[in-house]
Each structure stands twice: as C-alpha cells, then as structure tokens.
Amino acid sequence: MRLFVSALVLACAGTGVVPAHAHDPARQVLAAGDGWASAGPGTTGGAKARNVHDVRTRAELVEALAAPGPRIIAVKGVIDANTADDGTPLRCADYETDGYTRAAYLAAYDPAVWGWEREPEGPLEEARTRSAKKQEATIALTVPADTTIIGASRGAGITGGSLRIHNVRNVIVRDLTFRDTHDCFPQWDPTDTSPGASPGNWNSLYDSVSVQNSENVWVHRNTFTDAPNQDAKQPLHFGRPYQVHDGQLDITNGADLVTVSRNLFAEHGKTMLIGSSNSSTTDPGKLRVSVHHNVFRDVLERAPRVRFGQVHVYNNLYEGAQTYSWGVGVQSQIYAQNNFVRGIAAEEVVYNWGGTGITDVGNLLDGKATSFVEAYNTAFPDKALGRDAGWTPTLARGLEPAQGIRHLKAGARR
C-alpha cells in the first residue's frame, strides 16, 4: 500500500496535484503556483526516494546527507550539532586552538589598547579564525540536490547546526525546529558602525539555514529561534552587544526560485537576508523569492532585507519588538501584499538601505489599512522611497485578505 501511495505522489510531482489520500508529508511536492520555487521544473525534493533515512544524531545526519539521492531524511528527536562523531557533546572551549581564549581576545583588542581605526589582526585574531573554522567543520551540514529533510516527530529539530544548501537544486526543508545556531568566536570590528549606534560591532557567522547559488528550494513549516540563548541575554563588550548569532534563513550568492512558507521566526536579530552585497555580480537577475504565511515575532530586523531580487512578501504576520521589517536595498523589488502588522509603529516597518521603491498594497496595521511606505516617507523624507517596485507577482497560491491572517499559526509541530 505504501508503494502504491508513493507512486501516485510521484506521478503528480511538478503538477501541484497530490491525491487526497496521499498524506505522507515526507513525499509532498510543492504545489503549482506556490511562490517562486514552483517555477521552472518545480520543487519535489526527495519525493522519488526509494527509502527514508531515520536519523537521531549528528553522525547519522551526516551519513544520510552523503547517501545516494534522491533522499528523504527524517529527523527524530533533537539533534545537537555541537557533538563529536562519537556523540560526545562539544563546548566552545573544545574548539579553541592556538592559544585563543575569549579573555585574551578581549584584552588584546580592547579599543583602549587597540584603538578604533583598524580591524583586529595578528596571532590572536588568526587563532580566533582557526578556532571558528574548527567549529564550522562540525556544525556545517551540507545538503545535496534532490533532498527532503523533515522533522518526523513532534519537537524534532537541530540545535546549533547550520544547514548549507549551496550550489544545488531541488531541496525541501520542513517541520523542523532550528534552535541557537551560535558562533563561539564572534569577531570584533571597531570600524563597523550602524547608523545612530555606538561605534563598533561584534559579527558572527553561521545561519541556521543558508541558501546560496541554489534553485528550487522550499522552506516550510519550520521554527527558527535563538532560545534559550538569545542575543539580548549576551553581555556587552566594548559597549556593544556580544552578538553570537547571524541569520536564521539567508538567501544569497545567486540563489533563485525559493519559497519560504508557514515558518515561525522568533527572538532574533538579523532574521532573513536576501542578497549578498551591494556590489555583487552574481545576484542581479536572481533572488526571486516568495515569503508567505510566516509569523515574525520579536525579531529586530531583516524580515526580509533585500538586494536585487524580485521578492513577494505576502500574508505574513508581524508582531513584537523590531527595528524594521522590510529592508529596501540596492536594486531590490519588494512587493509587500496583504500582510498583518500588530503593535509596531507604522514608520518602523520599512527601511531604506539604498533602494528606490517598494510596492505596498493591502497591508493592515492593527486591523487598519495602512501604507507603510507612506508612513516611512513622512517620517524620513530625506530617504523617501517610490511606491512601485516595477513588477506584479503571478505565483501567489493561497493569497488572502490580510484580515484573514491576523491569528496566523505557523512553525514546526511542538
């Protein structure tokens, strides 16, 4: 019976039609019209896999990722990525090498000693870099093409890990809780100063999920959180927050045709970056991303921040503390449609990071129709944005009035 059901699902792959009795989410394919990832050949992940790899440890996950594809990987329970191959838990101190310690680093690059004019360099900065590479070798998990990774039990997820969807196509990541992807070795940069902030910043590596130079990727029904190790709980060093987290889901370096749907993004700073840098030569013409039916709760920024891409942001729920949500970057084309914003000042939803315009239609603030770009332009006339992103989305399956998502539930099963 299982083989019969799977055959029916595979027969419908790419058509958006799944038989009503085929209820195996591990073999679900992205429906036609469901955002940018349904374009081109569509997104089927590991639906054609003959077997399912059940994994409960980091070592088992690494082995499953290296297996011949297509592959379905079912995560059962919580996998701690900061573990050795034999299952021994690893702490930050276990990655330290060549004399690096946080205390020594803080002493060496204290601005009272090092100054504010140049980035750290020398043996201790080199030791920090090598220590970071040692952690990266453990927690970075490379995802091949034609893969579905799914949480197969309530509360299933990956703690401290960084899924790397790089240089591949046709990947599905769903029903997982990504928790506390922390960098043990943030870099101090006294020259990195945010507008209106004190000088200097701590910068971290490792996104919970990183999509680079890949196509047809569907990220669905996941929960992303830093709990219980939120950046707000970190100490201040040199007067700046000691930030140990980077992005929750970053889509960069020429990635294209991505759908991000029904995820919960919570308690984080730099949430979702789309686009690598202002000078990128690989991003123009790519970065077509749909972000829909997600909940962004108590995230400070980047929900998302965009460069270059045609990004459809629709039917999302925004609530709680934030600095801004929609970052309008260089050559970005954000089409923000039918989103519901709760308890956030209207002028703080949009921010101009060097862009020219954003389409902002059908959005509600606490149930009231609001133009967030107009509110931003009124508050910041010297950085005013145009109100036309220059395109109209056509792949918007499930689009509904903003009022309908005011109580939206999203994220992995708990």
Residue pairs with C-beta under 8 A, 6 or more apart in sequence:
5 19
5 21
5 22
5 24
6 24
6 27
8 19
8 22
9 18
9 19
9 22
9 24
9 27
9 28
9 29
9 47
10 27
10 47
10 48
12 18
12 19
12 29
13 29
13 42
13 44
13 47
13 48
14 29
14 32
14 41
14 42
14 44
15 32
16 29
16 30
16 31
16 32
16 33
16 34
16 38
16 42
17 31
17 32
18 28
18 29
18 31
25 150
25 174
25 175
26 46
26 52
26 72
26 74
26 148
26 150
26 152
27 46
27 47
27 72
27 148
28 47
28 172
29 42
29 43
29 44
29 45
29 47
30 37
30 38
30 42
30 43
30 44
30 172
30 218
30 259
31 38
31 397
32 38
32 42
32 397
33 395
33 396
33 397
34 259
34 261
34 290
34 395
34 397
34 398
35 258
35 259
35 260
35 261
35 289
35 290
35 292
35 312
35 395
35 396
35 397
36 256
36 257
36 258
36 259
36 288
36 289
36 290
36 310
36 312
36 395
37 43
37 216
37 217
37 218
37 257
37 258
37 259
37 290
38 259
38 395
38 397
39 216
39 257
39 288
39 395
40 215
40 216
40 257
41 170
41 216
42 216
43 170
43 171
43 172
43 216
43 217
43 218
43 257
43 259
44 146
44 170
44 172
45 70
45 72
45 146
45 147
45 148
45 170
45 171
45 172
45 218
46 69
46 70
46 71
46 72
46 73
46 146
46 147
46 148
46 172
47 70
47 72
47 148
48 70
48 146
49 69
49 70
49 71
49 72
49 148
51 72
52 72
52 73
52 74
53 60
53 63
53 64
53 67
53 71
53 72
53 73
53 74
54 60
54 74
54 76
54 152
55 61
55 63
55 64
55 73
55 74
55 75
55 76
55 79
56 75
56 76
56 77
56 79
57 79
57 83
57 87
58 79
58 80
58 81
58 83
58 85
58 87
58 138
58 161
59 83
59 85
59 86
59 87
61 73
61 75
61 79
61 141
61 158
62 141
64 71
64 73
65 71
65 73
65 141
65 142
65 143
65 144
65 147
66 144
69 144
69 145
69 146
69 147
70 146
70 147
71 144
71 146
71 147
71 148
72 147
72 148
72 150
73 147
73 148
73 149
73 150
74 150
74 151
74 152
75 149
75 150
75 151
75 152
75 153
75 156
75 157
75 158
75 176
76 152
76 153
76 156
77 153
77 155
77 156
78 155
78 156
78 157
78 158
78 159
78 177
78 179
79 157
79 158
79 159
79 161
80 89
80 159
80 160
81 138
81 139
81 141
81 158
81 159
81 160
81 161
81 162
82 89
82 90
82 91
82 135
82 138
82 139
82 159
82 160
83 89
83 90
83 138
84 90
84 138
90 138
92 135
92 184
92 185
95 131
95 132
95 134
95 135
95 138
95 184
95 185
96 131
97 127
97 130
97 131
97 134
98 123
98 126
98 127
98 130
98 131
99 123
99 124
99 127
100 124
100 127
100 128
100 130
100 131
100 185
104 124
105 124
105 128
105 188
106 237
107 113
108 114
108 120
108 122
108 124
109 120
109 124
109 125
109 188
109 190
110 238
111 190
111 200
111 238
114 120
114 190
115 190
116 190
116 191
116 199
116 200
117 190
117 191
118 190
118 191
119 189
119 190
119 191
120 128
120 187
120 188
120 189
125 187
128 185
128 187
129 185
131 184
131 185
132 183
132 184
132 185
132 205
135 183
135 184
135 185
136 162
136 205
136 206
139 160
139 161
139 162
139 181
139 206
140 161
140 162
140 164
140 206
141 158
141 161
141 162
141 163
141 164
142 164
142 166
143 149
143 163
143 164
143 165
143 166
143 168
143 171
143 173
144 168
145 168
145 169
145 170
145 171
146 170
146 171
147 170
147 171
147 172
148 171
148 172
148 173
148 174
149 163
149 171
149 172
149 173
149 174
149 176
150 172
150 173
150 174
150 175
150 176
151 157
151 174
151 175
151 176
151 177
151 222
151 412
151 413
152 175
154 413
154 414
155 177
155 412
155 413
155 414
156 175
156 176
156 177
156 412
156 413
157 176
157 177
157 178
157 179
157 223
157 412
158 176
158 177
158 178
158 179
158 208
159 178
159 179
159 180
160 179
160 180
160 181
160 182
161 178
161 181
161 208
162 181
162 206
162 207
162 208
162 209
162 210
163 173
163 178
163 208
163 209
163 210
164 210
164 212
165 171
165 173
165 209
165 210
165 211
165 212
165 214
165 217
166 210
166 211
166 212
166 213
166 214
166 253
167 212
167 213
167 214
168 214
169 214
169 215
169 216
169 217
170 215
170 216
170 217
171 214
171 216
171 217
171 218
172 217
172 218
172 219
172 220
173 209
173 217
173 218
173 219
173 220
173 222
174 218
174 219
174 220
174 221
174 222
175 220
175 221
175 222
175 412
175 413
176 222
176 223
176 412
177 222
177 223
177 224
177 225
177 411
177 412
177 414
178 208
178 209
178 222
178 223
178 224
178 225
178 248
179 225
179 226
179 227
180 225
180 226
180 227
180 228
180 229
180 245
181 206
181 207
181 208
181 245
181 246
181 248
182 204
182 206
182 226
182 229
182 244
182 245
183 204
183 205
183 206
183 244
183 245
183 246
184 244
186 202
186 203
186 204
186 242
186 243
186 244
187 202
187 203
187 204
188 200
188 202
188 237
188 238
189 200
189 201
189 202
189 203
190 199
190 200
190 238
191 200
192 200
192 201
192 203
193 199
193 200
193 201
194 201
197 240
198 239
198 240
200 238
200 239
200 240
201 240
201 243
202 237
202 240
202 241
202 242
202 243
203 243
203 246
204 243
204 244
204 245
204 246
205 246
206 245
206 246
207 246
207 247
207 248
207 249
207 250
208 224
208 247
208 248
208 249
209 219
209 222
209 224
209 248
209 249
209 250
210 247
210 250
210 252
211 217
211 219
211 249
211 250
211 251
211 252
211 255
211 258
212 251
212 252
212 253
212 254
212 255
213 253
213 254
213 255
213 282
214 255
214 256
215 255
215 256
215 257
216 257
216 258
217 255
217 257
217 258
217 259
218 258
218 259
218 261
219 249
219 258
219 259
219 260
219 261
219 263
220 259
220 260
220 261
220 262
220 263
221 261
221 262
221 263
221 410
221 411
221 412
222 263
222 264
222 411
222 412
223 263
223 264
223 266
223 411
223 412
223 414
224 248
224 249
224 263
224 264
224 265
224 266
224 268
224 271
225 264
225 266
225 267
225 268
226 245
226 267
226 268
227 266
227 267
229 244
230 267
230 268
231 241
231 243
231 244
231 245
231 268
231 269
232 241
232 267
234 241
234 242
234 243
234 244
235 242
236 242
243 269
245 268
245 269
245 270
246 270
247 270
247 271
247 272
247 273
247 302
248 265
248 268
248 270
248 271
248 272
249 260
249 263
249 265
249 271
249 272
250 272
250 273
250 274
251 258
251 260
251 272
251 273
251 274
251 275
251 287
251 289
252 273
252 274
252 275
252 276
252 283
253 276
253 280
253 282
253 283
254 282
254 283
254 286
254 287
255 286
255 287
255 289
256 286
256 287
256 288
257 288
258 288
258 289
258 290
259 289
259 290
259 292
260 272
260 289
260 290
260 291
260 292
260 294
261 290
261 291
261 292
261 293
261 294
262 292
262 293
262 294
262 410
262 411
263 294
263 295
263 410
263 411
264 294
264 295
264 297
264 410
264 411
264 412
265 271
265 272
265 294
265 295
265 296
265 297
265 299
265 303
266 295
266 297
266 298
266 299
267 297
267 298
267 299
268 298
268 299
268 300
269 299
269 300
269 301
270 300
270 301
270 302
271 296
271 299
271 300
271 301
271 302
271 303
271 304
272 291
272 302
272 303
272 304
272 305
273 302
273 304
273 305
274 287
274 289
274 304
274 305
274 306
274 307
274 309
274 311
275 283
275 287
275 305
275 306
275 307
275 308
275 309
275 329
275 330
275 332
276 282
276 283
276 307
277 307
278 307
278 329
278 330
278 354
280 307
280 308
283 307
283 308
283 309
284 308
284 331
285 308
286 308
286 309
287 306
287 307
287 308
287 309
287 310
287 311
288 309
288 310
288 311
289 304
289 309
289 310
289 311
289 312
290 311
290 312
290 314
290 393
290 395
290 396
291 304
291 311
291 312
291 313
291 314
291 316
292 312
292 313
292 314
292 315
292 316
292 396
292 398
292 399
293 315
293 316
293 398
293 405
293 408
293 410
294 316
294 317
294 410
295 316
295 317
295 319
295 408
295 409
295 410
295 411
296 303
296 316
296 317
296 318
296 319
296 322
296 325
297 319
297 320
298 319
298 320
298 321
298 322
299 320
299 322
300 321
300 322
300 323
301 322
301 323
301 324
301 325
301 327
301 351
302 327
303 316
303 318
303 322
303 325
303 326
304 311
304 313
304 326
304 327
305 326
305 327
305 329
305 353
306 326
306 327
306 328
306 329
306 332
306 333
306 334
306 355
307 329
307 330
307 331
307 332
307 353
308 329
308 330
308 331
308 332
309 332
309 333
310 333
310 335
310 389
310 391
310 393
311 332
311 333
311 334
311 335
312 335
312 337
312 393
312 395
312 396
313 326
313 334
313 335
313 336
313 337
313 339
314 335
314 336
314 337
314 338
314 339
314 393
314 396
314 399
315 337
315 338
315 339
315 398
315 399
315 400
315 402
315 404
315 405
315 408
316 339
316 340
316 405
316 408
317 339
317 340
317 342
317 405
317 406
317 408
317 410
318 325
318 339
318 340
318 341
318 342
318 344
318 349
319 341
319 342
319 343
319 344
320 343
320 344
322 344
322 348
323 348
323 351
324 348
324 349
324 350
324 351
325 341
325 344
325 349
325 350
326 334
326 336
326 349
326 350
326 351
326 358
326 372
327 351
327 353
328 334
328 350
328 351
328 352
328 353
328 354
328 355
328 356
328 357
328 358
328 385
329 353
329 354
329 355
330 353
330 354
330 355
331 355
331 356
332 355
332 358
332 389
333 389
333 390
333 391
334 355
334 358
334 359
334 389
335 358
335 359
335 361
335 389
335 391
335 392
335 393
336 358
336 359
336 360
336 361
336 363
336 372
337 359
337 361
337 362
337 363
337 393
337 396
337 399
338 361
338 362
338 363
338 399
338 400
338 401
338 402
338 405
339 362
339 363
339 364
339 402
339 405
340 363
340 364
340 367
340 402
340 403
340 405
340 406
340 408
341 349
341 363
341 364
341 365
341 366
341 370
341 372
342 365
342 366
342 406
343 366
344 365
346 365
346 370
346 372
346 375
346 376
347 372
347 375
347 376
347 378
347 379
347 380
349 372
349 375
349 376
350 358
350 360
350 372
350 373
350 375
350 376
350 385
351 376
352 376
352 380
352 383
352 384
352 385
355 385
356 385
356 386
357 385
357 386
357 387
357 388
357 389
357 390
358 373
358 385
358 386
358 387
358 389
359 387
359 388
359 389
360 371
360 372
360 373
360 374
360 387
362 369
362 401
362 402
363 369
363 370
363 371
363 372
363 402
364 370
364 402
364 403
364 406
365 372
367 403
367 406
371 387
373 385
373 387
374 387
376 384
376 385
377 384
377 385
